[in-house]
Amino acid sequence: MDFRCRWSPQGTEKDRTVDEPSEKEIRSWAATPGVLALLLMVTIGSASGHAQAVSTATTSLTAAPMTQADKAAMADQVRREYLHAWNGYRKYAWGHDALKPLSHEPFDWYSHSLLMTPVDGLDTMVLMGLKPQADEARKLIDTQLNFNQDMYVKDFEITIRLMGGLLSSYELTGDKRLLALAEDLGTRMLPMFNSPTGMPYEYVNLRTGAVRGVNSNPAEVGSMLIEYGVLARLTGKPIYYDKAKRAVVALYQRQSAIGLVGSGINVETDQWTDKTAGIQGGIDSYYEYLLKAAILFHDPDCERMWRHSLVAINKYLADQRPNGLWYGQADMNTGARTTTYYGALDAFFPAVLALSNDVDRAARLQNSSYAMWNLAGVEPDQLNYVTMTITNPEYPLRPEIIESTYYLYTYTHDPKYLAMGKTYLEALMKYCRTNDGYAALADVRSKKKSDAMESYFFAETLKYLYLLYAPPSTLNFKSVIFNTEAHPMQRSFIVAAGIPKKGK
């Protein structure tokens, strides 16, 4: 089968395979006429280990429109919070990957800093109009970032954070040094694709090209095509696109007979090591990139793979319950439900559904995500959506629920999504803000902080919050596709010789 990229004018259509809620179920959710409230029986474990049932209702899912002045004030507040966190990094961790906001110590992922926070956060500064800070960060990157290091790095994180950040910032600023760094990184990372299956190894040595780590997952295998495709487009070198595309196709061809993928796969033997299907972390961005690559590169193969995957996702993973629509886990071969977990990482899926033209289903799932957030005032990393009990109480400053809120507001202009964003920002400022940054939460129930401020807080969490309220002219949503780290890539409209070209 020919999997080369070809232009296709066709867009994706929504697939619906889960039954709509019954009239009885809808009545059972309605708290007052015209206001949809989710009545949740929440079981919360007490300190002694006993459980108690608590009846709660989510905040009304209707809201009055925000004035332009109100939205401008919200955008300005997000901008100030970005500066607050950035100034903390600049003061205590300049030149390092990240700041530990409680101890005020720098943190590096590896033996040598890769400037994770400056690279990941640069395009957000550009979009926010923080020119002095952006110029200073760009100078640091241009002069200090050096990939010629004898160390193994993680394929997935380095691709989405560093390559994604360098490419988007190049497209926003025109700084050719950023593109040169992205190409240098891409060249050094290419050996990771040299497995018998074409699926990438987990780690690659930036200097020697040596690889290791045969046990991977769909997200790590399938979340390279946007970055390597854009690199191919900007450099005119198809090898980047070809390698990443081969990996995606190899994974897709190993899906089960019913169209699902598992949570773990050996990239050398192509054997599944974990047959749990879902949309959770470890699988999530594989599905996301099928759709986004179809749009960004007009790739009919990716469109077909996305369409077929979505049918299975909605048939076997979607789970309509009295308290809302959720997506759980199933056996990849039988489709039988295995667990009923949903979490902060799963909350990306409303954005993907909206992008694939199923705004109705996206909105229903977003209501469930919002109920998850309000369960403890900040979303947990995971809960059991049947019992509404928290199974992982951490909150590492994740952005996905905000991402979906931004997408849904963009598509619907419903002010309730602006109100949701206000809820998120106020909670972040109340529970996560420190004197010199923002800290993750070790437990959303107690609000105990942990000493971490990931670079994606700058790249994603605050970017999506800002774009939710900023004027649409800040970034033309229809002209970009975001990678899974919220780095906007310009959409292409010309395809030649199998390489996606940038439109003129």
N, C-alpha and C positions, 0 to 999 in steps of 0.2 A: 504494500500500500504506500502511496506517495504522501508523505507528511510534510512536504515543503510548504512554506508560507505563500499563500496566494490571496489576491484581493477578493473580497466578497462584500457586496452591498447589503447583504442580509443582516438583520439584527436578531438578537435572541428574543424568544417569546417565553412567557411564563408557562410552567407546567404545574397543574394542580392535581394531586392524587389523594390528598387527605380530605375527608369529609368536612364540610362547613359545620360550625356549631349548630346544634338544634335550637329551636325556639325556646324550649324549656331551659337549656343551658344558658342562653342569653339572658332570659328572665332571672335566672338564679344569680347572674353576675351583676345585675343592675341594682345599684343602691338607691338611686333617685332617678326620676324621669330625665332623660337627656344627658345623664352623667354616668359613664361606665366606671365602676369601681370593682376592683378584684377583692373579694372577701376571702381572705386566706386564714386557714387555721395554722398558726405558726407554732411549731414545737421548738422551744429553746431550752437547751440543757442548762441547768443551774450549776453553780460552782460545786455543789455537792454531788453532781452527776445525775440528779433526778431531772425529769423533764416536766415542763408545764405547758399547757395549751394556751395560746394567746390569740384572740381574734383581732385582726387588724384589717384595715382597708388602705389601699394605695391612695396617694394624693389624686384628686380629681383629674381626669384626663381631658379636661377642657380648660382653656385659659383665655384671658382677654388679650387682645393684640398688644404688642409692645410698640411704643412710638419709636421713631428713628432716633430720637435723643436717648431713649432708654437703651436701645441696642448699641448705640455709640458708647454709652457709659459702660455697658457690659464688656464690650470689646476692649475699651481702655483699661478696665480692671484686669482682664486677662493679660493684657500687655504688661501691666505693672507687675503682675505676679511672675510672668516670665523673667522680667528684669531682676526681680528679687531672687529667684532661683539662680539665674545666670551670674549675678554678682557674687553669690555665695561660692559658686564653682570657681569663678575668676579669682576670688580672694584666697581660697584654700586649696584649690586643686588644678590650677592653671598648668596646661601642658600634660595633664593626666587624662585617663579615660573618664573618670567620674569623681564626684564628691560623695563622701559619707557624711550626711548632713548633721548627724548627732555628735559624732566625735571630731568633726572638722578635719578629717584625714582624707588624703587622695586615695583613689583606688584605680588599679590597672588590671585589666583582664589577663594579660600575659606578662612576660618578662620585659617587654618594651611597650610603652604607650602607643596606641594607635589613634589617639585624640578622638575617642568615641563620642564624647559629648559635643565638642565643637563641630565635628563633621555631621553628626545626626541633627544638631539643632540649627545649623547655618541657614537652611532654607526657610525655617520658621522666622528667624530674625529678619531675613529679606522681606518676607511677606508682611511682617509687622511694621516694617519701615524703621527698624532699629539699625540705622546705617553705621554709626560709630562702632557698635558692638559687632555687627556683621563684618565690617572691614577689618577689625582687629582679629576676629576669629579666622577670616580668610587668609590674612597674613600669616597667622600661626600655622595654618594648614599648609599653605604654599611653601613655607620655609622649613617646617619641622617634621611633617609627616613623611615617614620613610618606611616603605614596605620590604626593604631588603633586610629582613630579620630571620635568623635561624630559629624559628619557633612555629609550632603547629597552631593553627587557628581553626575555629569552627566555621564550616562552610556557610551555613544558613545565616547566622547572625552577622558575619562579616559581609555577606552579600546584601542583605536587606538594609543594614544600618550604614555601612561604609560605602559600598558601591552605589547603593541607592541615593545616599546623601550627596556624594560627589557628583553624580550625574544630574540630579535635580538642581543642585546649586549651580552647576555649569550652565544648565539651560536658563536659569534665572539671571545669572550674572555675566555670562560670556567669558568667565575667567578660564583661559585655556589650560592653565596649570591644573585645574580641577579635573578636566577631561583627561589630561596626561596621567594624573594619579589614578583615575578610574581604569584606564587601559593597562597601566602597570599592574594594578591589583588583579584585573581580569586575567592577564597573561599568567600571573603567578598562581592563580586559582585553577586554571584549566586542567592541570593533572588530576584534580579530584574526580573528573568524569571518566578516567581511564579504568573503570571497572569492567568486568566481563559483560555486564548488562547495560552499561552506559549510565547507570544511576550513580550519583556522586558518593564518594566516601565522606565520612563525617568530618575528617580533619585533613588539612594539607599544610605542609611546611612551606612558608612563604619564600624561603631561599632555595631549598633543595628540590622542592616539588614532591617530596616523599608524602605518602598518604597513609592513613590508618583509620580504623573505625568502620567496620562492615555493617553494623546494625544501625539502621536509620529508620526514618518514618516518612510518610507521604508529604508532610509539610516541608521537610528538609530536602527531599528529592524534587518536589514539584514547585518550589518557590524560588526559582532562578530565572525563569523565562522573561519576566519583565525587565530585570536589570541587564541580563546578558543580551536581550533583544535590543534594548535601547543602546547599549554599547556597540552592538553590531551596526545599528542604524547610524550612529554618530561617527564611527570610525570607518565604515564601509568594509568591515571584515566579518563575513558571514559565519566564521567558525564559532563565534560566541553564541549566536542564535542556534546554530545547528546542534551544538553540544547540549545546550539547555533543553532544546525541543526533544532531542532523542531521549533524554532522561524522563521527561514528562510522558512521552508516548510509551516508554518501557514500563513505567508504573501503571499507566492506564490499561495496558494490555494484560496486566497481571491482576486486575480486579476480579471479583468473584462472578459466578454465573448470573447473579441477580444484580450486579452492577455496583457493588460496594467495595471499598478498600479497608484494610485493617489498620492497626495503629503502629505496627512494626514490621520491617522487612529487611532481609539480608541482601545487600547490594551485589554480592558476589554469587550467591546461590539462587537468588530471586525467590526464596522461600519466606513466607509470612511468619514472623516470630510472635506476633500478637494479632489475633483475628477479631479484635474489638473494633467495630465500625462506629463512626460518629462524626460530629463536626468540631469536636473539642481540639485543644492544643495537641499538636503532633499530626493532625490531619487538616485543620482549618484552612490554611493558606494554599494548600494544594487545590482545593475547590475554588477558592478566591481567584487564583491565577489562571485557571482554565477560562473563566469568564472574562477576566480583565485582559488577558492576552488575545482573546478572540476580538475584543473591541479595539485594543491598542494597535494590533498588527493586522487586523482584518483577516485573521487566520481561521479558515473554515474547519480545520481539524480541531482546533481548540474549541470552537463553537459547538461542533458535534459532540466532543467529549464532555463539554459542560452540560449540554442538553440531556444526554443520556445519564450522566451522573445525577442531575437534579431530579430526574424521575425516581431514581432509587432512594435518594435522600428523603424526598417527601413521602415516599411510600413506606419506608422501613424505619426512618429515624424521627420524623415528625410525630408528635404525641399530643393530641388534643385532650386536655383535662378540664375538669370543671373550673379550675383556677387559671386557665389560659392555654395558649399554644406554647409548647416547648419542643426541644429536640434532644432525644436521649441517645442511648447506645444500644447496639444490636450485634448479633453474630453476623459477620460479613458473608457467611455462606448460606445461612438459613433465614436471616432477617429477624430472628426471634429477639425480643427485647431482653437485654441483659441487665442494664442498670438505668436509673432515672436521674442522672446527674446533669446539671447545667451550671455554667459558671461565667466568670468575667471574660474568658477567652471566647466562649461560644457567642457572646453578645456582638460579635462582628457580623453575624449572619443576616440580621435585618438589613444592613448596608448592602450586602451582596444580593439579597432578594430584591431590594429596591432597584439596584443597578440592572437587574435582569428583568425589570418591568413587572414584578409582582409586589406592588406597593401595599396592597391590602394585606397579604400574608406578612410582609415586613413590619407593618404597623402592629399587627396582632402579636408578633413575637417581641417587638420592642416594648409593648405593654408588660409582657412577662419579665423582660430584662429590668424594666423600671421597678416592678414589684420586688425583684431581687435586690436592687439597690436600696429600696426603702425598708427592707427587712431589718437591717441594723443601722441604717443611716449612711452606710457606705457598702458597696457591693462586696460580698465575699468572693474568694477565688473559685469556690464551688459550693453548690447546695444540692440537696435531694428535692426535686420540685414536686414530688408527691406528698412528702411529709413537711416540706418547707423547713427543713433543718439544715443548718450549715455544716458542711463536711470538710471544708478547708477555709479557715477564717481569715486568711491573709488578704491584704490588698496592696499589691506592689505598684500602685499608681498607674494601673492599666487604663488604656484609652478606648477600648473597643465599644463600650456602651455609648461613649460620646461620639465616636465615629458614626455609629448608626443613627444617632440623633441628628447629626449634621446632614447626613444623606437624606433622611426622611423630611427634614425641614426644607431642604433644597427641592425635593420633589413635590411636597404638598403645601408648603408655606403655612402650615398649621401652627399657630402660636403656642400650642401645648409643648412643642419641642423646644421652643425658647425657654419655656418654664422649666422643662426638664434640665436644660443646660444650667439654668440658675441654681437648681437644686444641687447639681454636681459641683459647681464652683464653690458654693457656700460650704458644702461638706468638706471639700479639699482644704479650704482656708481654715475651717474650724478645727479639723482633726489632723491634717497632715502638714500644715505650715510650721516651719521652725524659724528660728532667728536668722538663719542663713540659707534657707532653701525649703525643700519639701521632703518629707520622709514617708516611706512606705509604712503600712500598718501591719504589725505582726498578728493582730487580732481585731477584726472590725467590731466585735462585741464589746471589748474593753477599751478599744481605741489605743492600745499600746503601740508605740511606734517601733520601727526597726531602722537600722542605720544604713539605708540605701536610697539612692535617687538615680534610677536608671536613665540612660540617655534618651529612651523613648518618651520620657515625660516631657522633654523639650521638643522632640520630633513629632510626637503624635498627640499626647493628652492636651497640651496647651495649644497646639496648632488647630486641632479640630474645634476646641472651645472658642478660639479666636475667630475662626472662619464662620462659626455658627452665627456670630453677631456682626462681623465686619461687613462692609458693603460688598455686594457681589462682584464689583469691579476689582476687588483685592485679588481674586483668582477666579478666572472663568472656569466653572466646574465642568462645563461641556468640552473644554479644550484640553483637559488633562485626565490621566488615569493615575490614581495613587497606588504606589506599591504597598506592601503590607506594613511598612514602617511610616506610612503617610507622606512619602516623598512623591510630589507630583511630577509626572512624566508627560511631556507634550504628546498629544495624540498625533499619529501619522496618517496621511491620506494618500500617499503614493507608495506603491510596492513595485520593485523591479529586481530582476535576477534573484528572486527568493529572499532578498534582504529588505526589511521594512525601512523605508526612507522617510526622512523628515519632510513634512509638507512645506511648500514654499508660498 
